Amino acid sequence: MPKNHIAGLFGKSPIRPLQEHMYCVYKGIKHLIMLAEGMNSDDEQQITAAHQAIVESEHLADDMKKDLRHNLPRGFFMPVDRRDLLDVLWMQDQIINQAKDIAGMVVGRKMRLPENMQALFLQYTQRCVAAVKQALEVINELDELVETGFRGMEVERVEEMLKELSRIERQTDECQVELRKILFTLEDTLRPTDVMFTYRLIEWMGRVADDAQRVGSRLQLMLAR
């Protein structure tokens, strides 16, 4: 069999580009903390800078996603199922898309939070970002999992990391519940549109952690096969 045909069957491993895409997503997501801090301090310049950084990361992640899709091998000897990789890539992309939507809404509506929501919302944002960081760390183990054939101590290590991701995601759920309770008590003192968009902000921020959890869940399915 000709050498170039063998290379075509095995293709170039897509694991590293997938990890690089997730790292790009995380770099953008980190600016949600800067965005929340800017809202709390009423710092328009900081909010604008955070928004711009998130948008730039989203554009770069989108280019990386298209490149990976275009160059994803179709040979018979992929280290993991092509469908699984595309699903993980799509889920990772959803994370940064959600961040861009959050930042765009905050900037477009010049959103600020009531004072008694600010500290908890910042904590909420930090935990959502922590969920994405944990998902990144899990994805960074994928090449090790492939090398070990999804067996042995590496699988146990990743399963523990996935448990930690679930724990962080539950913490974000708890923050979300508390924020909604506070907002409910303030509804009569705020403009109806502000109430509506603040509920939306809380929901959309939670989706960041939810989408990070989905990345982990997809990898968990891959481990179970």
C-alpha positions as CSV (number, residue, x, y, z in Angstrom):
1,M,0.0,0.0,0.0
2,P,1.5,3.4,-0.9
3,K,2.8,5.4,2.0
4,N,0.7,8.5,1.3
5,H,-2.5,6.4,1.2
6,I,-1.6,5.0,4.7
7,A,-1.1,8.6,5.9
8,G,-4.5,9.5,4.5
9,L,-6.2,6.6,6.3
10,F,-4.8,7.6,9.7
11,G,-4.9,11.4,9.0
12,K,-3.7,14.0,11.3
13,S,-4.9,13.7,14.9
14,P,-7.7,16.2,15.6
15,I,-7.2,16.1,19.4
16,R,-4.7,18.9,19.7
17,P,-6.8,21.4,17.6
18,L,-9.8,20.5,19.7
19,Q,-7.9,21.3,22.8
20,E,-6.6,24.6,21.3
21,H,-10.2,25.6,20.4
22,M,-11.3,25.0,24.0
23,Y,-8.4,27.0,25.3
24,C,-9.4,29.9,23.0
25,V,-13.0,29.6,24.4
26,Y,-11.7,29.7,28.0
27,K,-9.5,32.8,27.3
28,G,-12.6,34.6,26.1
29,I,-14.8,33.3,28.9
30,K,-12.4,34.7,31.6
31,H,-13.4,38.2,30.5
32,L,-16.9,37.6,31.9
33,I,-15.4,38.3,35.3
34,M,-14.0,41.6,34.1
35,L,-17.5,42.3,32.6
36,A,-19.2,41.7,36.0
37,E,-16.6,43.7,37.9
38,G,-17.1,46.6,35.4
39,M,-20.9,46.4,36.0
40,N,-20.4,46.5,39.7
41,S,-18.1,49.5,39.6
42,D,-20.1,51.2,36.8
43,D,-16.9,51.3,34.7
44,E,-18.0,51.7,31.1
45,Q,-14.5,51.5,29.8
46,Q,-13.9,48.1,31.5
47,I,-17.2,46.8,30.3
48,T,-16.4,47.8,26.7
49,A,-12.9,46.2,26.9
50,A,-14.3,43.0,28.3
51,H,-16.9,42.9,25.5
52,Q,-14.3,43.5,22.8
53,A,-12.1,40.7,24.2
54,I,-15.0,38.3,24.2
55,V,-16.0,39.2,20.7
56,E,-12.4,38.7,19.5
57,S,-12.1,35.3,21.1
58,E,-15.4,34.3,19.6
59,H,-14.2,35.2,16.1
60,L,-11.0,33.3,16.6
61,A,-12.8,30.3,18.0
62,D,-15.2,30.4,15.1
63,D,-12.2,30.4,12.6
64,M,-10.6,27.5,14.5
65,K,-13.9,25.5,14.5
66,K,-14.3,25.9,10.7
67,D,-10.7,24.9,10.1
68,L,-11.0,21.8,12.3
69,R,-14.2,20.8,10.6
70,H,-12.6,21.2,7.2
71,N,-9.5,19.3,8.1
72,L,-11.1,16.6,10.3
73,P,-9.9,13.2,8.9
74,R,-12.4,10.9,7.4
75,G,-10.2,7.8,7.5
76,F,-10.9,4.5,9.1
77,F,-8.4,4.9,11.9
78,M,-9.5,8.0,13.8
79,P,-8.5,7.8,17.5
80,V,-12.0,8.7,18.5
81,D,-15.4,8.7,16.7
82,R,-15.7,11.6,14.3
83,R,-19.2,12.3,15.5
84,D,-18.1,12.6,19.1
85,L,-15.4,15.1,18.1
86,L,-17.9,17.2,16.2
87,D,-20.3,17.2,19.1
88,V,-17.7,18.3,21.5
89,L,-16.5,21.0,19.1
90,W,-20.1,22.3,18.8
91,M,-20.6,22.3,22.6
92,Q,-17.4,24.2,23.1
93,D,-18.4,26.7,20.5
94,Q,-21.8,27.2,22.3
95,I,-19.9,28.4,25.4
96,I,-18.1,31.3,23.8
97,N,-21.2,32.2,21.7
98,Q,-23.2,32.5,24.9
99,A,-20.5,34.7,26.4
100,K,-20.7,37.0,23.4
101,D,-24.5,37.2,23.7
102,I,-24.2,38.1,27.4
103,A,-21.6,40.8,26.8
104,G,-23.5,42.2,23.9
105,M,-26.7,42.5,26.0
106,V,-24.9,44.1,28.9
107,V,-23.3,46.7,26.5
108,G,-26.3,47.2,24.3
109,R,-28.7,47.9,27.2
110,K,-26.1,49.5,29.5
111,M,-27.1,47.0,32.2
112,R,-26.2,47.4,35.9
113,L,-27.3,45.3,38.8
114,P,-29.0,46.4,42.1
115,E,-26.4,46.7,44.8
116,N,-27.6,43.8,46.8
117,M,-27.2,41.5,43.8
118,Q,-23.7,42.6,42.8
119,A,-21.5,40.5,45.1
120,L,-23.4,37.3,44.5
121,F,-23.6,37.9,40.7
122,L,-19.8,38.2,40.7
123,Q,-19.4,35.0,42.6
124,Y,-21.9,33.4,40.2
125,T,-19.8,34.5,37.2
126,Q,-16.6,33.3,38.8
127,R,-18.1,29.8,39.3
128,C,-19.4,29.7,35.8
129,V,-15.9,30.6,34.5
130,A,-14.5,27.9,36.9
131,A,-16.8,25.4,35.2
132,V,-15.3,26.2,31.8
133,K,-11.8,26.0,33.2
134,Q,-12.5,22.5,34.6
135,A,-14.0,21.5,31.2
136,L,-10.8,22.7,29.6
137,E,-8.7,20.6,31.9
138,V,-10.9,17.5,31.1
139,I,-10.5,18.1,27.4
140,N,-6.7,18.4,27.9
141,E,-6.7,14.8,29.1
142,L,-8.2,13.5,25.9
143,D,-4.9,12.7,24.2
144,E,-3.8,10.8,27.3
145,L,-7.1,8.8,27.2
146,V,-6.5,8.0,23.6
147,E,-3.0,6.8,24.3
148,T,-4.2,4.5,27.1
149,G,-7.1,3.2,25.1
150,F,-9.6,4.7,27.4
151,R,-8.5,2.3,30.2
152,G,-6.7,2.3,33.5
153,M,-5.8,5.0,36.0
154,E,-6.1,7.8,33.4
155,V,-9.8,7.0,33.2
156,E,-10.2,7.1,37.0
157,R,-8.4,10.5,37.0
158,V,-10.7,11.9,34.4
159,E,-13.8,10.6,36.2
160,E,-12.7,12.5,39.3
161,M,-12.2,15.6,37.2
162,L,-15.7,15.2,35.8
163,K,-17.1,14.8,39.3
164,E,-15.5,18.2,40.2
165,L,-17.0,19.7,37.1
166,S,-20.5,18.5,38.2
167,R,-19.9,19.9,41.7
168,I,-19.0,23.4,40.3
169,E,-22.0,23.3,38.0
170,R,-24.2,22.6,41.0
171,Q,-22.7,25.6,42.8
172,T,-23.7,27.8,39.9
173,D,-27.3,26.4,40.1
174,E,-27.4,27.4,43.8
175,C,-26.2,30.9,43.0
176,Q,-28.8,31.2,40.2
177,V,-31.6,30.3,42.6
178,E,-30.5,32.8,45.2
179,L,-30.1,35.6,42.6
180,R,-33.6,34.9,41.3
181,K,-35.0,35.1,44.8
182,I,-33.3,38.5,45.4
183,L,-34.5,39.8,42.1
184,F,-38.1,38.6,42.8
185,T,-38.1,40.8,46.0
186,L,-37.0,43.8,44.0
187,E,-39.4,43.5,41.1
188,D,-41.7,46.3,42.3
189,T,-38.9,48.7,42.6
190,L,-37.4,48.2,39.1
191,R,-38.6,48.9,35.6
192,P,-40.3,45.9,34.1
193,T,-37.9,45.8,31.2
194,D,-34.9,45.9,33.7
195,V,-36.5,43.0,35.6
196,M,-37.0,41.0,32.4
197,F,-33.4,41.5,31.1
198,T,-31.9,40.9,34.5
199,Y,-33.6,37.5,34.7
200,R,-32.3,36.8,31.2
201,L,-28.8,37.8,32.2
202,I,-28.9,35.4,35.2
203,E,-30.2,32.6,32.9
204,W,-27.7,33.2,30.1
205,M,-24.8,33.2,32.6
206,G,-26.0,29.9,33.9
207,R,-25.9,28.5,30.4
208,V,-22.2,29.0,30.3
209,A,-21.7,26.5,33.2
210,D,-24.4,24.2,31.7
211,D,-22.6,24.1,28.3
212,A,-19.3,23.4,30.1
213,Q,-21.1,20.5,31.9
214,R,-22.3,19.2,28.5
215,V,-18.8,19.0,27.3
216,G,-17.9,16.9,30.3
217,S,-21.0,14.7,29.8
218,R,-20.1,14.0,26.2
219,L,-16.6,12.9,27.3
220,Q,-18.2,10.7,30.0
221,L,-20.2,9.0,27.3
222,M,-17.0,8.4,25.3
223,L,-15.4,6.8,28.4
224,A,-18.4,4.5,28.9
225,R,-18.1,3.0,25.4
